[in-house]
Amino acid sequence: MLRGLVWLIAVLPLSIWGQTQDSLISPELIGEVSVATCSTRPIPVSGATQNIRIIQAKTIVEMGAQNLADVLQNQSGILISQDAQLGTGINLQGLSGQSLKILINGAPMGGRLNGNIDISQIPANQIEQIEIIEGPMSVLFGSDAIGGVINIITKKAFTGKTGAQIKSYVDGVNNTNFDADLSFPVSYRPIGLQLNVGRHFFGGMDLDTSNRIYDWKPKTRVFGGFNFNVRGEFTQHLVRGNYFNESMLDRSNAEYNLISVTGYNNRFTTQRADLAWQTQTTFHIGNKYVSAKFNNSWNGFERHNLLTRRNLVTGDETPSFIGETDTTTNHIFNSRGFFEIQSRKKTPKEKYNRNNPTQQKPWEPKVTRITTLLGYDANREYLNTARIGSNRNITDLGIFVQSDYKPNKNIQIQPSLRLNFNSRFGEAILKETPNLKFTPIIPSIQSKFTQGKSVWRASYAKGYRAPTLKELYFLFVDINHNVRGNANLQAEVAHNATISHRYLTNIYFSEQRRINIESQTKLFYNRVNQQIQLSLLDPSTQLYQYINVGKLYSGGGGLDVNISTWLQRSKQILVTVNPGIDFIQSKSQLNATANWVGFSTVQGKFNVKLSKVRSGRSLQIFSRFNGQTQGFLANGDTYEILPYTLFDINASQEIKALGKHTPIQLQLGCKNLFNVTQRAGGLTGGIHGSGGTLNISPGRAIFASITISFK
């Protein structure tokens, strides 16, 4: 731990600069959200070369979502998996687990279990917006970014006014939640402080009352955090910290004998904490504009489980044998820095032709923009658990460069390159430094072409992922588990190609009536060599082990349409319709002689929103169809998940019962109207499955929420 702190300080930039948010997308813009995935400065989403999906705080509130899992459950193109003990995982572009990087304000999040971060442990109330970038982002974000990046931007402190919000939520599946936050300026200067706290209680759901096992485990979550924000004329500063605690109870079936009835209670306690110092500044060197950004963070994770034996007649509990108790501790120290240099080269003015409306005016000479981004990424990870034998660590260092070339206003080309060094994988640079090895060079190129109302994007990217410490050394064997690591694992290498088309048009019926239509079509292809998976190798002993899959291919495409129009402009009644469809296919071959196995699925969504702007009244419908999905095991067996449809409906109303500066938001609705709880899972439901069925949802839930804001 101490060595990790010393290592982090050693790579921190010696500067006095600061930043409000290390954001892929600026949360300050309400209309066209801006991004900074390849820039230290905000860039409009429409101007980015990547395909980026945005989910704003307003949409999250309209869903009635309580955590990140609730939000992504209603998104097409994303597959959700539920594990009774390990939580909620996601699959993007046919890739999941360790292939997806989850960031909090640009800082990596640790604490993976079975390769997945439990996204249900990320409360939704503090999320300002969610940014989803599909496809490899390994050049900028290093390992774990083969399948894409999900960046969660949290709310920040106000620097000019005081605000507070109190929110309560209750539903019919035993959820009772409370959240509160306070934001206020601490002086006349642009300095702000935000404090937040919350408690989410879930009583659990038992779909089969004939046994003692809960299908959905009872959980109590307590969390809080702070955000200290300083803004200057050329500098911005942010210091933030968060703490999260979850207690979960997992009960076994009752065991009967001649003299007693007993059962086992397994209590899991999960703690997450993070601290970050984020900085940004701008300055000039000659005629060049330079912007610098740094993000230095620590992310800590601890999970402790305690197994006890309970006498179900007397209620007495005694500890089980010591092998059932374990504590897993994971620390990640990360330091990232960007230097962006922007230069402009003016070309002679063209002779102006008034009959050519596309030609630039004589007072607007052509400008060729060339922006160069230089950066570093240093990551040190520690893992300590009895199930890996000893305290382990791994270091990953990266240096990258990216150029953004705009020969004219219609064409943008963005090549990038990363040099990476790892302490455990790759080729040794020198015999004297065996712990610093050179890994494959990672290139990528993105391009964007604009023509009228159409925007075309095409990209190629290479990804690289070294095996994690858990994949290498994990050992978990008891009466319910037989999971082993593999010290002979090889690193993954991925290749991705993506092409997309965005089209925006308006249909006019009259001066007062028009329909705005935006469509987004995409195609993607992934090839991963030596992909690492946790697979069932021996059904008789339930042996799961991390292995390298010989080859993996995934591909598919999607169409997303957004249609909006004013039903009655005078009364400001707006209707928005958002249909979409996605197809995802993935197949793997363990070796040259093995059969190809995999899955394919079709997903669809249809969301509708009807809002009366002046009265603050709205009606929302969120529906998502999940087609039949085929899965596979390492031994070649396959299983199927039957299709299902999730349907949510809710209405909200804003009232000013306490005055215009204290609005109250009331929300009432029903989640999972069709009461989808489980679906057949064929041979197995996973390590913690329940008899060949997969959990989808705790069931139909009528919910009510009230939010009081103080401005």
Secondary structure, 3 states (H helix, E strand, C coil): CHHHHHHHHHHCCCCCCECCCCCCEECCCCCCCEECCCCCCCEEHHHCCCCEEEEEHHHHHHHCCCEHHHHHCCCCCEEEEEECCCEEEEEECCEEHHHEEEEECCEECCCCECCECCHHHCECCCEEEEEEEECCCHHHHCCCCCCEEEEEEECCCCCCCCEEEEEEEEECCCEEEEEEEEEEECCCCCEEEEEEEEEEEECCECCCCCCCCCCECCEEEEEEEEEEEEECCCEEEEEEEEEEEEEEEEECCCEECCCCEEEEEEEEEEEEEEEEEEEEEEEEECCEEEEEEEEEEEEEEEEEEEEEEEECCCCCEEECCHHHCEEEEEEEEEEEEEEEEEEEEECCCCCCCCCCCCCCCCCCCCEEEEEEEEEEEEEEEEEECHHHCCCEEEEEEEEEEEEEEEEECCEEEEEEEEEEEECCCCEECCCCCCCCEECCCEEEEEEEEEECCEEEEEEEEEEEECCCHHHHHCEEECCCCEEECCCCCCCEEEEEEEEEEEEEEEEECCCCCEEEEEEEEEEEEEEEEEEEEEEEEECCCCEEEEEEEEEEEEEEEEEEEEEEEEEECCCCEEEEEEEEEEEEEEEEECCCCCCCEEEEEEEEEEEEEEEECCCCEEEEEEEEEECCEEEECCCCCEEEECCEEEEEEEEEEEECCCCCCCCEEEEEEEECCCCCCEEECCCCCCCCCECCEEECCCCCEEEEEEEEEEC
